C-alpha cells in the first residue's frame, strides 16, 4: 500500500482512491475495502441474518466492485455506487436463501453482538454504546423491510438521504417517508419495550 494512503493527516478522498484503483493500485483497493467493509457488513447482516452469509456476500460485493471499477464513471459517489451493487447482490442472495429449507429470517441482538456486529466507529458514536446499539438493531429488524433498509443505510451506514434513495432505487421523498415511518414505528417499539421493563 502506498505510504500516503494511511499516513497521519494525509486522508485521501474516495475520488483519488477510485482513480488509483482504476489504475490497478492494490493499496487503493485495500483502503476502499477498509473504509466500506463495516457498513457493508452491517447492511448484509441486516438482509441475510447470518454472519457467515453476510461476510461471504460482502466479499462478493467487493469482488464485483473491483472487477467493475474501471467502468465506474463518477456520475454518483463511489459509496452510492458500491451500496447499489450490494443491494442488487443481497436481493439475489435473499431470494436464493428463501428457497432453502430451514432458512431463518430472524436474528436477535445477542446473536448480533456475538457476531461482532458493532464494528463501525460512526455507529458507536450515533447510538452511544454497544448494548443500546444492538438492542436498537434488534428492534430495526422488526420493522417492514423497506423501512429497515432505509434506516440502516441512513443511520447505521451513514449515507445521505440522496444516497439512500439512490441505493434503494426510489425518490428522495419516498426514502424520506420510509425513514420517517420507520422511525415512528421504532419509537413505538422502544416505548413498548420500556413499558415492559417498568
MODELLER restraints for C-alpha pairs under 7 A, 6 or more apart:
rsr = mdl.restraints
at = mdl.atoms
rsr.add(forms.Gaussian(group=physical.xy_distance, feature=features.Distance(at['CA:1:A'], at['CA:26:A']), mean=6.67, stdev=0.5))
rsr.add(forms.Gaussian(group=physical.xy_distance, feature=features.Distance(at['CA:1:A'], at['CA:27:A']), mean=3.77, stdev=0.5))
rsr.add(forms.Gaussian(group=physical.xy_distance, feature=features.Distance(at['CA:2:A'], at['CA:27:A']), mean=6.01, stdev=0.5))
rsr.add(forms.Gaussian(group=physical.xy_distance, feature=features.Distance(at['CA:4:A'], at['CA:10:A']), mean=6.23, stdev=0.5))
rsr.add(forms.Gaussian(group=physical.xy_distance, feature=features.Distance(at['CA:5:A'], at['CA:11:A']), mean=6.76, stdev=0.5))
rsr.add(forms.Gaussian(group=physical.xy_distance, feature=features.Distance(at['CA:5:A'], at['CA:12:A']), mean=6.08, stdev=0.5))
rsr.add(forms.Gaussian(group=physical.xy_distance, feature=features.Distance(at['CA:14:A'], at['CA:78:A']), mean=6.83, stdev=0.5))
rsr.add(forms.Gaussian(group=physical.xy_distance, feature=features.Distance(at['CA:17:A'], at['CA:28:A']), mean=5.14, stdev=0.5))
rsr.add(forms.Gaussian(group=physical.xy_distance, feature=features.Distance(at['CA:20:A'], at['CA:28:A']), mean=5.95, stdev=0.5))
rsr.add(forms.Gaussian(group=physical.xy_distance, feature=features.Distance(at['CA:21:A'], at['CA:28:A']), mean=5.27, stdev=0.5))
rsr.add(forms.Gaussian(group=physical.xy_distance, feature=features.Distance(at['CA:21:A'], at['CA:29:A']), mean=5.46, stdev=0.5))
rsr.add(forms.Gaussian(group=physical.xy_distance, feature=features.Distance(at['CA:22:A'], at['CA:69:A']), mean=5.87, stdev=0.5))
rsr.add(forms.Gaussian(group=physical.xy_distance, feature=features.Distance(at['CA:22:A'], at['CA:70:A']), mean=5.01, stdev=0.5))
rsr.add(forms.Gaussian(group=physical.xy_distance, feature=features.Distance(at['CA:38:A'], at['CA:119:A']), mean=5.89, stdev=0.5))
rsr.add(forms.Gaussian(group=physical.xy_distance, feature=features.Distance(at['CA:38:A'], at['CA:120:A']), mean=5.57, stdev=0.5))
rsr.add(forms.Gaussian(group=physical.xy_distance, feature=features.Distance(at['CA:39:A'], at['CA:120:A']), mean=6.76, stdev=0.5))
rsr.add(forms.Gaussian(group=physical.xy_distance, feature=features.Distance(at['CA:39:A'], at['CA:157:A']), mean=4.72, stdev=0.5))
rsr.add(forms.Gaussian(group=physical.xy_distance, feature=features.Distance(at['CA:40:A'], at['CA:58:A']), mean=6.32, stdev=0.5))
rsr.add(forms.Gaussian(group=physical.xy_distance, feature=features.Distance(at['CA:41:A'], at['CA:54:A']), mean=6.22, stdev=0.5))
rsr.add(forms.Gaussian(group=physical.xy_distance, feature=features.Distance(at['CA:41:A'], at['CA:55:A']), mean=6.51, stdev=0.5))
rsr.add(forms.Gaussian(group=physical.xy_distance, feature=features.Distance(at['CA:41:A'], at['CA:58:A']), mean=6.14, stdev=0.5))
rsr.add(forms.Gaussian(group=physical.xy_distance, feature=features.Distance(at['CA:42:A'], at['CA:117:A']), mean=6.62, stdev=0.5))
rsr.add(forms.Gaussian(group=physical.xy_distance, feature=features.Distance(at['CA:43:A'], at['CA:152:A']), mean=6.73, stdev=0.5))
rsr.add(forms.Gaussian(group=physical.xy_distance, feature=features.Distance(at['CA:44:A'], at['CA:54:A']), mean=4.86, stdev=0.5))
rsr.add(forms.Gaussian(group=physical.xy_distance, feature=features.Distance(at['CA:44:A'], at['CA:57:A']), mean=6.83, stdev=0.5))
rsr.add(forms.Gaussian(group=physical.xy_distance, feature=features.Distance(at['CA:44:A'], at['CA:58:A']), mean=6.83, stdev=0.5))
rsr.add(forms.Gaussian(group=physical.xy_distance, feature=features.Distance(at['CA:44:A'], at['CA:90:A']), mean=6.86, stdev=0.5))
rsr.add(forms.Gaussian(group=physical.xy_distance, feature=features.Distance(at['CA:45:A'], at['CA:51:A']), mean=6.14, stdev=0.5))
rsr.add(forms.Gaussian(group=physical.xy_distance, feature=features.Distance(at['CA:45:A'], at['CA:54:A']), mean=5.01, stdev=0.5))
rsr.add(forms.Gaussian(group=physical.xy_distance, feature=features.Distance(at['CA:47:A'], at['CA:90:A']), mean=6.93, stdev=0.5))
rsr.add(forms.Gaussian(group=physical.xy_distance, feature=features.Distance(at['CA:48:A'], at['CA:54:A']), mean=6.13, stdev=0.5))
rsr.add(forms.Gaussian(group=physical.xy_distance, feature=features.Distance(at['CA:48:A'], at['CA:94:A']), mean=6.28, stdev=0.5))
rsr.add(forms.Gaussian(group=physical.xy_distance, feature=features.Distance(at['CA:49:A'], at['CA:105:A']), mean=6.15, stdev=0.5))
rsr.add(forms.Gaussian(group=physical.xy_distance, feature=features.Distance(at['CA:49:A'], at['CA:106:A']), mean=6.19, stdev=0.5))
rsr.add(forms.Gaussian(group=physical.xy_distance, feature=features.Distance(at['CA:49:A'], at['CA:107:A']), mean=5.69, stdev=0.5))
rsr.add(forms.Gaussian(group=physical.xy_distance, feature=features.Distance(at['CA:51:A'], at['CA:115:A']), mean=6.31, stdev=0.5))
rsr.add(forms.Gaussian(group=physical.xy_distance, feature=features.Distance(at['CA:61:A'], at['CA:85:A']), mean=6.65, stdev=0.5))
rsr.add(forms.Gaussian(group=physical.xy_distance, feature=features.Distance(at['CA:61:A'], at['CA:86:A']), mean=5.64, stdev=0.5))
rsr.add(forms.Gaussian(group=physical.xy_distance, feature=features.Distance(at['CA:65:A'], at['CA:82:A']), mean=6.69, stdev=0.5))
rsr.add(forms.Gaussian(group=physical.xy_distance, feature=features.Distance(at['CA:80:A'], at['CA:163:A']), mean=5.59, stdev=0.5))
rsr.add(forms.Gaussian(group=physical.xy_distance, feature=features.Distance(at['CA:80:A'], at['CA:166:A']), mean=6.98, stdev=0.5))
rsr.add(forms.Gaussian(group=physical.xy_distance, feature=features.Distance(at['CA:80:A'], at['CA:167:A']), mean=6.18, stdev=0.5))
rsr.add(forms.Gaussian(group=physical.xy_distance, feature=features.Distance(at['CA:83:A'], at['CA:167:A']), mean=6.05, stdev=0.5))
rsr.add(forms.Gaussian(group=physical.xy_distance, feature=features.Distance(at['CA:84:A'], at['CA:167:A']), mean=4.57, stdev=0.5))
rsr.add(forms.Gaussian(group=physical.xy_distance, feature=features.Distance(at['CA:97:A'], at['CA:103:A']), mean=6.50, stdev=0.5))
rsr.add(forms.Gaussian(group=physical.xy_distance, feature=features.Distance(at['CA:108:A'], at['CA:138:A']), mean=5.63, stdev=0.5))
rsr.add(forms.Gaussian(group=physical.xy_distance, feature=features.Distance(at['CA:109:A'], at['CA:134:A']), mean=5.13, stdev=0.5))
rsr.add(forms.Gaussian(group=physical.xy_distance, feature=features.Distance(at['CA:109:A'], at['CA:135:A']), mean=5.57, stdev=0.5))
rsr.add(forms.Gaussian(group=physical.xy_distance, feature=features.Distance(at['CA:109:A'], at['CA:137:A']), mean=6.74, stdev=0.5))
rsr.add(forms.Gaussian(group=physical.xy_distance, feature=features.Distance(at['CA:109:A'], at['CA:138:A']), mean=4.86, stdev=0.5))
rsr.add(forms.Gaussian(group=physical.xy_distance, feature=features.Distance(at['CA:112:A'], at['CA:134:A']), mean=6.94, stdev=0.5))
rsr.add(forms.Gaussian(group=physical.xy_distance, feature=features.Distance(at['CA:113:A'], at['CA:134:A']), mean=6.55, stdev=0.5))
rsr.add(forms.Gaussian(group=physical.xy_distance, feature=features.Distance(at['CA:118:A'], at['CA:130:A']), mean=6.69, stdev=0.5))
rsr.add(forms.Gaussian(group=physical.xy_distance, feature=features.Distance(at['CA:123:A'], at['CA:156:A']), mean=5.57, stdev=0.5))
rsr.add(forms.Gaussian(group=physical.xy_distance, feature=features.Distance(at['CA:124:A'], at['CA:130:A']), mean=6.54, stdev=0.5))
rsr.add(forms.Gaussian(group=physical.xy_distance, feature=features.Distance(at['CA:127:A'], at['CA:133:A']), mean=5.42, stdev=0.5))
rsr.add(forms.Gaussian(group=physical.xy_distance, feature=features.Distance(at['CA:139:A'], at['CA:186:A']), mean=6.82, stdev=0.5))
rsr.add(forms.Gaussian(group=physical.xy_distance, feature=features.Distance(at['CA:139:A'], at['CA:189:A']), mean=6.97, stdev=0.5))
rsr.add(forms.Gaussian(group=physical.xy_distance, feature=features.Distance(at['CA:140:A'], at['CA:148:A']), mean=5.63, stdev=0.5))
rsr.add(forms.Gaussian(group=physical.xy_distance, feature=features.Distance(at['CA:140:A'], at['CA:186:A']), mean=6.76, stdev=0.5))
rsr.add(forms.Gaussian(group=physical.xy_distance, feature=features.Distance(at['CA:141:A'], at['CA:148:A']), mean=6.47, stdev=0.5))
rsr.add(forms.Gaussian(group=physical.xy_distance, feature=features.Distance(at['CA:143:A'], at['CA:182:A']), mean=6.78, stdev=0.5))
rsr.add(forms.Gaussian(group=physical.xy_distance, feature=features.Distance(at['CA:146:A'], at['CA:178:A']), mean=6.77, stdev=0.5))
rsr.add(forms.Gaussian(group=physical.xy_distance, feature=features.Distance(at['CA:147:A'], at['CA:178:A']), mean=4.93, stdev=0.5))
rsr.add(forms.Gaussian(group=physical.xy_distance, feature=features.Distance(at['CA:147:A'], at['CA:179:A']), mean=6.01, stdev=0.5))
rsr.add(forms.Gaussian(group=physical.xy_distance, feature=features.Distance(at['CA:147:A'], at['CA:182:A']), mean=4.90, stdev=0.5))
rsr.add(forms.Gaussian(group=physical.xy_distance, feature=features.Distance(at['CA:148:A'], at['CA:182:A']), mean=6.70, stdev=0.5))
rsr.add(forms.Gaussian(group=physical.xy_distance, feature=features.Distance(at['CA:150:A'], at['CA:164:A']), mean=6.60, stdev=0.5))
rsr.add(forms.Gaussian(group=physical.xy_distance, feature=features.Distance(at['CA:150:A'], at['CA:175:A']), mean=6.54, stdev=0.5))
rsr.add(forms.Gaussian(group=physical.xy_distance, feature=features.Distance(at['CA:150:A'], at['CA:178:A']), mean=6.34, stdev=0.5))
rsr.add(forms.Gaussian(group=physical.xy_distance, feature=features.Distance(at['CA:150:A'], at['CA:179:A']), mean=5.75, stdev=0.5))
rsr.add(forms.Gaussian(group=physical.xy_distance, feature=features.Distance(at['CA:151:A'], at['CA:179:A']), mean=5.58, stdev=0.5))
rsr.add(forms.Gaussian(group=physical.xy_distance, feature=features.Distance(at['CA:151:A'], at['CA:182:A']), mean=6.89, stdev=0.5))
rsr.add(forms.Gaussian(group=physical.xy_distance, feature=features.Distance(at['CA:153:A'], at['CA:159:A']), mean=5.82, stdev=0.5))
rsr.add(forms.Gaussian(group=physical.xy_distance, feature=features.Distance(at['CA:153:A'], at['CA:164:A']), mean=5.96, stdev=0.5))
rsr.add(forms.Gaussian(group=physical.xy_distance, feature=features.Distance(at['CA:154:A'], at['CA:160:A']), mean=6.14, stdev=0.5))
rsr.add(forms.Gaussian(group=physical.xy_distance, feature=features.Distance(at['CA:154:A'], at['CA:161:A']), mean=6.56, stdev=0.5))
rsr.add(forms.Gaussian(group=physical.xy_distance, feature=features.Distance(at['CA:154:A'], at['CA:164:A']), mean=6.10, stdev=0.5))
rsr.add(forms.Gaussian(group=physical.xy_distance, feature=features.Distance(at['CA:161:A'], at['CA:172:A']), mean=6.46, stdev=0.5))
rsr.add(forms.Gaussian(group=physical.xy_distance, feature=features.Distance(at['CA:161:A'], at['CA:176:A']), mean=6.97, stdev=0.5))
rsr.add(forms.Gaussian(group=physical.xy_distance, feature=features.Distance(at['CA:162:A'], at['CA:172:A']), mean=5.75, stdev=0.5))
rsr.add(forms.Gaussian(group=physical.xy_distance, feature=features.Distance(at['CA:164:A'], at['CA:175:A']), mean=6.87, stdev=0.5))
rsr.add(forms.Gaussian(group=physical.xy_distance, feature=features.Distance(at['CA:165:A'], at['CA:171:A']), mean=5.63, stdev=0.5))
rsr.add(forms.Gaussian(group=physical.xy_distance, feature=features.Distance(at['CA:165:A'], at['CA:172:A']), mean=5.14, stdev=0.5))
rsr.add(forms.Gaussian(group=physical.xy_distance, feature=features.Distance(at['CA:165:A'], at['CA:175:A']), mean=5.20, stdev=0.5))
